[in-house]
């Protein structure tokens, strides 16, 4: 096992040199290749440039960028000099950036483009620790900026002319040699129930142990080709679709965007993709939508094939296949599934799904199609992978068995506890939160409720904490958002909905005294409260209030649709506990039809 991420990258690059492609990315409409030798040369030059910039071991460096080849170079270069990367989502608001970079006392921030530059410049005067800003795009940075600002290319150039290749190599290898396994590699900020992000501290050993275990469980190697589209700033893709793939000598191709994935799959012919359920759901919906345009005979054959495929997969899992089931599936594959694969542009691919629960029907559909889907489970605090289904050992509806070296047990209240070398060191500068998350015996309290099936697989049954995960894999803490919206005088109570959904919606109980006053102002006549909340002017006013209040939170946290309720929450009605706390599951069950209507409504 490697002792640090830079050591791993250096040795892998030395192993393959210029004989093999490490990354592929689009440039001027075509995919271009970067060999292992070329990659390491750029990493060395950028690392030397950072040292010249005055960045040293232990410094925190922010990284705000979409996936691009420079992300890799910057990430590894930061680690190579012993510094700590603090990557955040490009969608992070300026106020959130201000909090995060103040909290970790970042000395420098790397941003991708002019848009991201302007965001950080808007708050940089409030972040006393920042001394440098680096922009990845080759743009002209205004001389009027008070803080030191350079481009990625100027840093590379500095590293090129400052030292000879031999001197660069000597300096870099000395730097790598000083890195210890327990040194901090990265701090990844994740939403907390208080509304303020918490910095998850992960060491080189945390992440490398997870890389090794994940690579063994999924069983991929140098012949594999990855198509990466999930953000590297998230621990899931960073550990699995980036670090682990690189560790095994696989080719990593960057998708242009989530919209271009079908095209990129045909171009790249990947053998493996890490994904979130949302992508699989969209693909399945598009296939079914296409079938609706076909003749009734073709539709009948299609749905017969779907049934035959499901029967085949479920019986295969149980080891109960017989000649009749096999023959029906073989025919279904010939008539339907092979045709879909042909249109999809690839005959075989494996998906590793994580970040959010995967609908079992979606999972079965892809297995029937001939594409394997291995559902896993993890959390940033665990570097992040805890468990995953294996190719030859899977159980639909579960997240598989723990990775090698990781212990999992179920607490008395059903909470899933995790212990192993992958468990974080704690939350940055937050001793109390760390003690709440990890006990004296090293068990990490995940906040998820689950059980172990008879086959030994983990099954997630509920969430202990209020934090939920949308279908894109983003963690969302509802209470801070609800409290924010309740600042409006027109909103009395609010329940955020969005678990395993594409976007957030809200059930809103208005302040009817204020609403009635508003109706008088607008000269609105009504006979019932239902008529009042259905009035377009009332709806628009509340929408404007919501849009204003949530302007400073990330886009994926914002409420896109809402429904106004007319009945108050009460203890007798079951919506409130004796302590007057809202029982979310009761409210969501009571208004389930209304919730579904919000997601069916056209934008």
Helices and strands as residue ranges (DSSP letters): H 5-16, E 21-27, E 30-35, H 36-52, E 60-64, H 69-80, E 84-88, H 94-103, E 108-111, H 114-121, G 124-126, E 132-135, E 148-151, H 152-162, H 165-178, E 184-190, E 198-203, H 204-218, E 225-228, H 235-237, I 238-244, H 245-247, E 251-254, G 258-260, H 261-268, E 272-275, H 277-291, H 296-317, H 323-332, I 333-337, H 338-344, E 350-353, H 360-369, E 372-379, G 380-382, E 384-388, E 401-402, E 407-410, E 415-419, E 426-427, H 431-437, E 444-452, E 458-463, E 468-469, E 475-476, H 478-485, E 491-497, E 504-510, H 512-521, H 529-533, H 536-549, G 555-557, E 559-565, H 584-590, H 592-600
